[in-house]
Amino acid sequence: MPEIASQTGLKVLLGIWIGNNRVKNARLIDTAVALSHKYPDTITAIIVGNEVLLHGDMTPTDLRELLLSVKARVNVPVTYADTWEYWLRYREMQDAVDFVTIHVLPYWDNIPTRAEDAAAKVAEIHKQVAAAFPGKEVLIGETGWPSMGRMREGALPSRINQARVLSGILDVAKRDHFRVNLIEAFDASWKRYWEGTVGGYWGLFKADHRTLKFPPGVPISNYPKWKLLMGGGMVLAIAIFASAWLGRRRKPWKANLPSWIAVGVLATVSGALLGIAFDKMTYESFGYGGWLRWGALLAASAAAPLLCANALMSGRTLPAFLELIGPSHGRTQSFPTLMLGLVQMVIVVIATGAALGSVFDPRWQDLPFASVTMGGIPLLTLSWLNRRAGARPIAETVFAAILGFSALYIVFIEGVQNWQALWTSGAYVLLGLSMYGVRSKEGAVQVKPAGS
């Protein structure tokens, strides 16, 4: 890297990734020292360690001794990089460095900061740390904002918010005269293995085509392809009404108002959310498993209002799982019912998995509020408007209980500022209620839709 930078006139703050392996640490330090002597006009400082204290890889005493040993061997400034809280916790490190390098990431704070307040928070923390280390320059080594991913309390990743935060941080850095290193140049998909969707979208440039996310003079939108997304939603809404009309033609009884109102709700909700759900699917899907998981959920959620609108008008009910995978003598012979049941199973199984993920591993789990709402409302409408007498199946009751308790827990751990979590929890409740409304076919008596 220093060789390439020297050819293009760039300056390098050379980082040494030290850890708990002393042999490897010594080898990397020797390499960095040699490079600093070979490229004195390119390497302007050496950063010995990145968040070593945060990760517990070394004790403060050992790290301090390592810093002093590197300082004695080079002719450039030496620093150490860690989160600002750890610098305040281990202030004895200041004598071992030439300047202080802190990481300030408002999105990842224990109490996340809203995008509107992030730049002011960065400036406030810089002043606090500078006051704690008088006479030392305080460099912000990492700061930024993600353009995609899940909310953390009131902190919302988005294209607009990323541009807002980055421009605000550069403004306060210029005003208060301190140096800032924005994280990062390019989106890094490999970080998604450890940080979830949000980890891959901190770059100023897109990873695929190396294109700048915010070209000068171009308006910024969270949905740059909104016209195509809106068009797809309109087509889906029209198709839902057409599906209901086809179902209505097959039955002799007169059309009823509640069912048509329900169809209107399905068309409106699904048409409005399709674009959002599609956009989320494109950036939340990671690897073959991710594309299969979220792609299947989106496809099933888009098919659900079509099938449910037709079922509402033709008098069919939401099938129980036993009618699909139970004993052969009780399985449905109706193709429309079979398709509806398969769509229902895909939505319920994937949504339940996501809900449990938000309970047991909430930090990285995406919140599929749009797709689950698109699938949950049609299933709920059909299960409660076209009901039949019969026993409540055990499997559906278990799914309903899991979704309901998960929704309550998600609201508790995410907080009321996280509207994505609140919305997703509400969608899980709707889906759980639809499962609670399912009745077994055994001993059931078919009834007409409500209001007929």
N, C-alpha and C positions, 0 to 999 in steps of 0.2 A: 504493500500500500504506500509506504513512504516513497518508494522509487517512482511509482506512477504519479503521485502527487507532485513530486519534484519536477516532473516533465511538463506539468500543466499549470504550475504556479500556485497550487493549493497548499494550505497549511494543515498540519495534522496534530491533534492531541492524541498521542499514542497510548492506547489502553493495554494494560497487562491483566489478563483474566486469572487472578490468583485464587486459590482455594485451600483445601486442607491437605493437599499433596505437596509436601516440601520439595521433593525431587523435581516435580513438574514446575513448581513455582520458581526454583532456582534456574531451570533451563529457560523459561520464558523471560525472566528478568535479565539474564545474560544476553538474550536476543535483543530485547528492547534497548539495553545499554549500548550494544554494538550499533544498532540502527541510529540511535541519537547522535553518536559520534560520526557516523557515515553521512547523515543528512541533517547537519546542524541548521541549515536555512529552511528546512521543511518542518521538522518536528519542533513545535513551540512549547510543548509540555508533555509530561508523562503522567498518566493516571494509573496509580498502582492499586488495583482492586476495584471491583464494582459490587456494592451492596454486600460485602463480605460480612459485616457485623449484622446486618439484617437477616442474612441466611444462617448465621451462627457458624460459619466456616472457620473463623479464627477468633481468638480473644483480642481485646483492645491492646493488650500489652505486646503480643506477638506481632500484630499488625503495625503498631507504632515502630517497633524495632526494624521491621521490614522496610518501612517507608524511609527511615533514617539511613539504612544501608544503601538504598537506591539513590538517595540524595547525594551521598558521598561519592558516587561513581559517575554522575552525569553533570552536564553544564547547563541544563534547562530546568525550569521550575517543575516541581513534583507535587501531585495532589492525590487525593483519595475521593471516590464518588460513592455517596450513599444518600438515602432519603433524609430529608431535613430533620425529621424527628430524631434520627440516630446521631446526627451531628450534635444536636443539643444535649443528647443523653451522654455522649462521650466527648466532652469538650477538651479532654486532655490530648486529643489527637491534633490540636491546632499547631503545637510546636513542631510536629513532624512534617508539616506540609507548608508549601509556599503560598498556596491559596486554597480556599474551601470550595468544593464542588458538591452541590446539593441537587437532589431530584425532587421536583414539585409537580405532582400529577393529580390535580383536583378531582379527576374522575375516580381515581383509586384510593382517595382518602378514606379513612375509617368512617368519617361522616362526609359522604360525597358532596361536592359543591356544584350548584347549577351552572350551566354554561354561561348564563348572563353574568354571573358573579366570579367566574374563574380567573379572569385577568386581574381583577382587584385582589383576589386571594393570593395569587402568585406574587404580586407586588408587596402585599402585607407580610408574607412569609419571608421574602427576601430582606425586608427591613428588620424583621425579628432576628434572623440569623446574623445579619451584618452587625446588629447591636451586640450580639453575643460574642462575636469575634472581631473586636476593634483592631484596625490595622491590617486586616486580611481582606483581600478581594473575595467576594462570594460569587462564584460562577454558577448559574443554573445549568447543570449538565443534561438534565432531561426535563422537558415539559411539553405538553401538547394536549390533543383531544382527539378521540376516535370519531370516524365518520359513519361507522356502522356498528351495530351490536345492541345488546340489551341495556335497559336503564338500570341505574343503581340509585335508589331513592329518587331525588329530583334531577340527577345527572343523565341527560339524554344524548347519546351519540347520534349524530346526523351530519349530513353534508353542510347544512347551513350553520350548525353549531360549531363544527370544526373550523370553518372559515372565521366565524365570529370570535372564537377563543384565540386562535393563532394571531389574528390581526390585533386583538386587544392586548395580548402579551407583548407583541413587538412594540406597540405604542407605549406601554408602561415601561418597558426596558429602555426605550429611547428617552423617555421623560426622566427616569430615575438613574440613568447612566450605569446600567449593569449589562453584562454579557449573558446571552441566552443561546442554548443549543436546543433547537426544536427536534422532538422525536416524532416522526423520523422521515428520512427522504422518501422511501418507497414502502408501500403496503407489504407486509411480510406474512404470507399465509402460514409459514411454518410455526409461527407463534400461536396459532389456533390450537395446537396440540396441548398447550399449557394454559392458555388464557381464554379459550372459547372463541366465538365469532369475533368479539370486540378486539381481540389481540392482533388480528390481521389487518386492521384498518386505521392505523395511526399515521400513514404516510401522506406526504404532500403530493406524491405521484401515485397513480394507479399501477399495480404490479403487472397487469397483463400487457399493456401497450406502452408503459412508461410515459403516460400522458399526464399533464398537470391537472389536478382536480379543480383548481380555481384559476382559469386563465384570466388575465387582466381585462376588464371591461365587459366580461360575460356574466349575466345574472346567474346567481346560484339558486338551485332548486333541489329540494329533497327528492323530487320525482322528475328528473329531466325528461323522461319519456312518458309524461303524464297523458299525452293525447292518445297514445297507443293503449295505455292501461285503461283509460276511461272508455275508449272504444270497445275494448274487450268486455268491460263491465256492462255496457249497454247491450251488447249482443247477448250476454248471458241473461240479462233481465228480460229481454224479448223472448228468449228461448224458454224461460220459466213460464211465462204466460202461455206460450204455444203448447208446452207440455201439459199445462192444466186444462187447456181447451180440448186437447186430444183425449185426455182422461174423462172429461165431462161428457163427450159425445158417446162414450161407451155405456153410459148408464141412463136408465129411463127417468130417474127422478129429477125434479126441478133443481136448478142451481141454487145454493144457499149462500147468504151474505157472509157468515163467518168464514167459510172456506175461501171465498174470493178475497176477503180482507187478508186472510192469512197468506194467500198467494201473492198479493201485493206487497206484503211485508217481506216475504222471501225474496222477491225480485229486487226490491229496493236495497235490502241489506246485502245480499250477495253481489249485486251489481256494483255497489259502492265499495265493497271490501276486496273484490277480486284483484284489482290493481295493486293494492297494498300487500295482499297475501302473496301475489306473484313476485313482487319486488323483494319481499323478505325471504322468499324461498331461494331466489337467485344468489343472495349473499350469505344466507345462513347455512346453505348446503355445503358440506365439506367432505370430500372423498366419496367413494361409491356408496358407502352406507348412508352418508348424510343426504346425498341426492335421492336415494331410494326412499328414505324416511320422509323427508319434507316434501318431495315430489308426490309421493303416494297420498300424503295428507291433503295437499292442495287439490290433486285430482279428485279424491273422494269428496272433499268439501265443496268443490264446484259441481259435482254430479248430484250431491244430496238434495239441493233445492229443486233440481229438475225432476228427480224421481219422487220426492215428497209432494211436489205440486200435483203430479199426475196421480199419486196415490190418494191425496186429499179428495180429488174430484171423482175418482173411480171407486171409493169406498174401501180401499185396502188399509190395513193397519200396519204398524211397525212390527216386523217379525221378531220373535225371540231367537236367541242364538241356537237353541235346540232345533229349530226349524231348518237350520243350515248345516249344523255339524252334529246333530243328535242321532238317535236311532233312525234307521232307514224308513221305518213305517211312519214316522212323524215328520219327515222332511217335506218341505214345500215343493210342489210340482209347478208352481207359477214362476215363469222366467222373470217378470218384473219384480216380484217379491224377492226372488233370489238375488237379483242385482241390488235391490235396495238393502237387503240384509248384508251383502258383502261390503257395500259402501259404509254401512253403519259399523260393521266390525272394524274396518280399517281406521275410521275416525276415532272410535272408542279406544282401541288398543294403542294407537300412536299417541293420542292425547293423554291417556293414563300414564304411559311411559314418560312423557314430558312433565306431567304433574309430579310424579314421583321423583324425577330428576331435580325439579325445583325444590323439593323437600329435602333430599339427601345430598345434593351437590348444587346448591343454588347459585354459587358465584359464577359458574360457567354456563348454566342452562339458559337457552333462548326462551323467549316468551311468545308462543305462537297465537297471539290474541286474534288476529284476522282470520286465519284458517279455521280455528276451532269455533269461532263465532259463526262463520259461514256454514259449518257443518252442524253445529249444535242447535241453532234456531230451527232449521227445517225438521230435524229429528224430534225436537221438543214439541213443535206444533202438531206434527202428525201423531205422536204418541198420546197427546191429550185431547185432540179434536176427534180423531177416529179411534175411539177406544172400544175394547171388547171385554166382556166379562171373562174372568179366569184367574188362576193363581199367579202371584208375582214370582218370576223365576229367580233362582238363587244367584246365578252368574250376573245378571243385570243388576241385582240388588248390591252385590259386592262391588261392582264397578261404580255404581252410584255413590256408595259409601266412601270409596277411595277418592273419587273426584271431589266430593263434598268436603271431606276432612283436609285434603291437600289444599283446596282453595282457601280455607280458613287459615291454615298454617302459612301459606305463601303471603297472604295479607299481613300476617303477624310479623314475619321476618323481613319483608321488603319495605314496609312502611306505607303510609297513605300518600306520600308524595310521588310514588312510582305508579303513574297511571297505566303503564303497560302491565304491571303486576296485577293491579286492581281489575283491569279489563280482562286479562287472561283468567283470573280467578272467577270472575263473573261468568265467563264462557264455560269454564269447567263445571260451575254450578248448573248452568242451563243443560249441559250435556248429561250431567248426573241426573237431573230431573227427567230428562227424556228416557233414560234407562229405568228410572223408578216407575215410569208410566207404562212400561211394556208388560203385557200379560201373556201367559202361556197359552198355546193353542189348544192344549188338552182340556176338554170340557168347556171350551169357550163358545159363546154365542155371538155371532157376527151382528154388529149394529151399523146403522147408517151414520154418516158423518154428522157432527154437531150442527143443529139448525135445520137439518133436512126434514 
